[in-house]
Amino acid sequence: MNENRALLDLDAIPRVFDHLVAPATELIALGLTGRAIHERCRDGGPWQRLESGLVLLTNEPPSRTQRIQAALTVAGPEAVLTGVDALALHGMTAARLDGPVHLLVPPRRQPRLVDGVFFERTHQLPDPLHLGGFPVAPLPRATIDTCRRAKAAEHVRALLGESIYRGGVTPATLRDELSRAGTRGTALPRRMLAEIDDKVRSVAQGWAKRLVQHAGLPLPAWRVPITSANGSHVATADAWWDEVGLAWEVDSYAFDLTPADAKATLRRAARLTACGVLVVHTPPTRLRDEPTVVAELLRSAHEQAATRPRPDVTAHA
């Protein structure tokens, strides 16, 4: 063993460990003695000790990445990184990279207290993605975990907005994450998410109205309840051309459909169609990205509806 230790290339050891974070037990397994580790971790030495039996194989202050590696090493193989560090690894920029490293661990784990690390025991461990060499919570979970610990409304709004508009996470998915998170720390993100929902709806309606104004079509009535010949409610049309019986569905939450929402949309369209109403469906993303195509579809649908007998329905504008 002494011969092996003498032959150890101490300068090569840092290349063995991710982000230069090494458990002391693994250094000993490589052939170092406890005394050798102690000597190298003395003031002015090339290494330094971290908490929980870890050694940082550099004398520079630990970076955020090294703190994450240390926390995951202490927490064990089932731990998942979440919070601000997970958001940063997903490419999000609204999160402030300060505060403790946030790890999710199984409920049976009793992790040791470590400065700068928040261990959250949970029965809802997500399947991690591997980003930057770390097991990372999916973006929806990381967003909600971060929002639950944030205090300022503007910060929470920015986190949610970036996840939706830049990260492509649907508001419905974020609401699902909130529903699984219990109640602690969720009041503010719930309120901010409701505000974002309202904004999405108003933006989509604004796009629709501007498109109609430039499409050369008669102006429709907006958000019109439709009843059948026997007076029963059929649906509420987003836009309604009464003279031809044409309905336009601009589903402001088309990108935000849960399975239940999707079924409700199909049932609404089926009821309108059963009453003889011609229905055009347009997701808001198409309004935004292909307004010329949508305008042509509406003109064609209006012409087609005009050639058919008007359906026996009543609009309550």
C-alpha positions in Angstrom: 0.0 0.0 0.0 2.9 2.4 0.8 4.3 1.7 -2.6 0.9 2.5 -4.2 0.7 5.8 -2.3 4.1 6.8 -3.3 3.2 6.2 -6.9 -0.1 8.2 -6.7 -0.1 11.2 -9.0 -1.7 13.7 -6.7 -2.0 16.2 -9.5 -4.2 13.7 -11.4 -6.6 13.1 -8.6 -8.8 16.2 -9.3 -9.6 14.8 -12.8 -11.3 11.8 -11.2 -14.0 13.7 -9.4 -16.8 15.8 -10.8 -16.4 19.5 -10.2 -13.4 18.7 -7.9 -15.7 17.5 -5.1 -14.4 14.3 -3.5 -15.6 12.3 -0.5 -12.7 11.8 1.9 -13.5 8.1 2.0 -13.0 7.8 -1.8 -9.7 9.6 -1.6 -8.6 7.1 1.1 -9.8 4.3 -1.2 -7.5 5.6 -3.9 -4.5 5.3 -1.5 -4.2 8.5 0.3 -3.9 8.5 4.1 -6.1 10.6 6.4 -2.9 12.4 7.3 -2.1 13.2 3.7 -5.5 14.6 3.2 -5.2 16.7 6.4 -1.9 18.1 5.2 -3.2 19.1 1.8 -6.3 20.8 3.4 -4.3 22.9 5.9 -4.2 26.7 5.5 -2.3 27.5 2.4 -2.6 24.0 1.0 -3.9 23.0 -2.4 -7.2 21.5 -1.1 -9.8 22.4 1.5 -12.4 20.6 3.5 -16.1 21.0 3.0 -18.8 19.8 5.3 -19.9 16.2 5.7 -16.6 14.6 5.0 -16.1 16.2 1.6 -12.9 17.6 0.2 -12.7 20.4 -2.5 -9.7 19.7 -4.6 -8.8 23.3 -5.0 -8.0 26.1 -2.7 -10.3 28.6 -4.5 -13.6 29.4 -2.9 -16.3 26.9 -3.9 -18.3 27.9 -6.9 -22.1 27.5 -7.1 -21.6 24.4 -9.3 -19.3 22.9 -6.7 -21.8 23.6 -4.0 -24.5 21.8 -6.0 -22.1 18.8 -6.5 -21.3 18.7 -2.8 -25.0 18.9 -1.8 -25.9 16.1 -4.2 -23.1 13.9 -3.0 -24.3 14.3 0.6 -27.9 13.7 -0.3 -27.4 10.4 -2.1 -28.3 9.0 -5.5 -32.0 9.6 -5.4 -31.8 13.4 -4.8 -33.0 15.8 -7.5 -31.9 19.4 -8.0 -34.7 21.9 -8.1 -35.2 25.6 -7.4 -33.2 28.4 -8.9 -30.3 26.2 -9.9 -32.6 23.9 -11.8 -34.2 26.8 -13.6 -30.7 28.1 -14.6 -29.8 24.7 -16.0 -33.1 24.8 -18.1 -31.9 28.1 -19.6 -34.1 30.4 -17.6 -32.8 33.8 -16.5 -35.4 35.2 -14.2 -34.2 33.2 -11.2 -31.7 34.8 -8.9 -28.8 32.4 -8.2 -28.5 33.1 -4.6 -29.8 31.4 -1.4 -29.5 27.7 -0.6 -29.2 24.9 -3.1 -32.6 23.2 -3.1 -32.7 19.4 -3.3 -35.7 17.0 -3.3 -35.0 13.8 -1.4 -37.2 10.8 -0.6 -39.2 11.0 2.7 -37.2 8.2 4.3 -33.9 10.2 4.0 -32.7 12.1 7.0 -30.0 14.2 5.4 -27.4 15.9 7.6 -27.7 19.6 8.1 -25.4 21.3 5.6 -24.9 25.1 5.4 -26.3 26.5 2.2 -28.5 23.5 1.3 -32.2 23.1 1.7 -33.3 19.4 1.7 -37.0 19.0 1.0 -38.3 15.6 1.8 -41.2 14.7 -0.5 -43.3 11.8 -1.7 -43.6 13.6 -5.1 -40.1 13.0 -6.4 -40.0 13.8 -10.1 -38.3 11.8 -12.8 -35.1 13.9 -13.3 -33.6 15.2 -16.5 -29.8 15.2 -16.7 -28.6 18.7 -17.4 -25.1 20.0 -16.8 -24.2 16.6 -15.3 -26.8 16.9 -12.6 -30.2 15.2 -12.0 -32.6 18.1 -12.5 -36.3 18.5 -11.8 -38.4 19.1 -15.0 -39.1 22.8 -15.7 -42.7 22.9 -14.4 -41.6 21.4 -11.0 -38.5 23.6 -10.7 -40.7 26.7 -11.5 -43.2 25.9 -8.8 -40.6 24.9 -6.2 -38.9 28.3 -6.8 -42.1 30.3 -6.7 -43.1 28.6 -3.4 -40.0 30.0 -1.7 -40.2 33.5 -3.4 -41.6 36.4 -1.5 -42.1 39.2 -4.1 -45.1 39.2 -6.4 -43.0 40.7 -9.3 -40.4 37.9 -8.9 -43.0 35.2 -9.0 -44.7 36.8 -12.0 -41.4 36.8 -13.8 -40.6 33.2 -13.0 -44.0 32.0 -14.1 -44.0 34.2 -17.2 -40.6 33.0 -18.4 -41.5 29.4 -17.8 -44.6 29.8 -20.0 -43.5 32.1 -22.7 -39.8 31.1 -23.0 -39.9 27.6 -21.6 -43.1 26.5 -23.3 -44.7 25.2 -20.1 -48.5 25.5 -20.2 -50.4 27.2 -17.4 -52.4 24.0 -17.0 -49.2 22.1 -16.2 -48.2 24.7 -13.7 -51.6 24.5 -12.1 -51.2 20.7 -11.8 -47.9 21.2 -10.1 -49.4 23.7 -7.7 -52.2 21.3 -6.9 -49.7 18.6 -5.9 -47.6 21.0 -3.9 -50.1 21.3 -1.0 -50.8 24.8 0.3 -47.6 26.0 1.9 -46.1 28.8 -0.2 -48.7 28.4 -3.0 -51.0 31.4 -2.5 -48.8 33.9 -4.3 -48.0 31.7 -7.3 -51.7 30.8 -7.6 -52.7 34.5 -7.7 -49.9 35.4 -10.2 -50.9 32.5 -12.4 -54.5 33.6 -12.5 -53.3 37.1 -13.6 -51.3 35.5 -16.4 -54.3 33.5 -17.5 -56.3 36.7 -17.8 -53.6 38.4 -19.8 -53.4 35.4 -22.2 -57.1 35.5 -22.8 -57.2 39.3 -23.4 -54.2 39.1 -25.7 -55.7 36.3 -27.8 -59.0 38.3 -28.1 -57.1 41.4 -29.1 -55.4 39.5 -31.9 -58.7 38.1 -33.1 -60.4 41.5 -33.2 -57.5 43.1 -35.1 -57.5 40.3 -37.6 -61.2 40.6 -38.3 -60.8 44.4 -38.8 -58.3 43.8 -41.6 -59.8 40.7 -43.2 -62.6 42.5 -45.1 -65.3 40.6 -43.2 -68.4 42.0 -41.6 -67.7 42.6 -37.9 -69.0 39.8 -35.7 -70.5 40.0 -32.2 -68.1 38.8 -29.5 -68.7 36.2 -26.8 -72.3 35.5 -27.8 -74.4 32.8 -26.0 -76.2 30.6 -28.6 -79.5 28.8 -27.9 -81.2 26.1 -29.9 -84.7 26.2 -31.4 -86.1 24.9 -28.2 -84.3 27.5 -26.1 -81.6 25.4 -24.5 -78.1 26.7 -24.3 -75.8 25.3 -26.9 -72.5 27.2 -26.4 -71.0 30.7 -26.2 -69.2 31.6 -29.4 -66.1 33.7 -29.2 -67.1 35.4 -32.4 -70.5 35.1 -34.2 -71.7 36.2 -37.6 -75.4 36.1 -37.1 -76.6 36.7 -40.7 -74.9 33.4 -41.9 -74.7 31.4 -38.6 -70.9 31.2 -38.5 -69.1 30.7 -35.2 -65.4 31.3 -34.6 -63.7 29.6 -31.6 -60.5 31.4 -30.6 -59.6 29.1 -27.7 -57.4 31.3 -25.6 -56.3 28.2 -23.8 -55.7 26.1 -26.8 -52.1 25.6 -25.7 -53.4 25.0 -22.1 -55.8 22.1 -22.5 -56.1 19.5 -19.9 -57.8 16.3 -21.1 -61.0 17.5 -19.5 -60.7 20.9 -21.2 -60.2 19.2 -24.6 -63.2 17.0 -24.1 -65.3 20.1 -23.2 -64.1 21.9 -26.3 -65.0 19.0 -28.5 -68.5 18.7 -26.9 -69.1 22.4 -27.4 -68.2 22.2 -31.1 -70.3 19.1 -31.5 -73.3 20.8 -30.1 -72.9 23.8 -32.4 -72.4 21.5 -35.4 -75.4 19.4 -34.5 -77.5 22.6 -34.7 -76.2 23.3 -38.2 -73.6 25.9 -37.2 -70.4 26.1 -39.2 -67.5 26.4 -36.7 -64.0 27.6 -37.3 -61.4 26.8 -34.7 -58.2 28.8 -34.4 -55.5 28.4 -31.7 -54.0 31.7 -30.5 -50.5 30.8 -31.7 -51.9 30.6 -35.3 -53.5 34.0 -34.9 -50.1 35.4 -33.9 -48.0 33.5 -36.4 -50.2 33.1 -39.5 -52.8 35.9 -39.5 -53.0 36.0 -43.3 -53.8 32.3 -43.5 -56.4 32.6 -40.7 -58.0 35.6 -42.4 -58.4 33.6 -45.7 -59.9 30.6 -43.8 -62.4 32.9 -42.2 -63.4 34.5 -45.5 -63.8 31.1 -47.1 -65.9 29.9 -44.1 -68.1 33.0 -44.3 -68.7 32.4 -48.0 -69.5 28.8 -47.4 -71.9 29.6 -44.5 -73.6 32.2 -46.7 -74.5 29.5 -49.2 -76.2 27.3 -46.6 -79.6 27.8 -44.9 -79.1 29.7 -41.7 -79.2 27.4 -38.7 -82.3 27.6 -36.5 -80.4 29.1 -33.5 -80.7 32.3 -31.6 -77.8 34.6 -30.7 -78.1 36.6 -27.5 -75.8 39.4 -28.2 
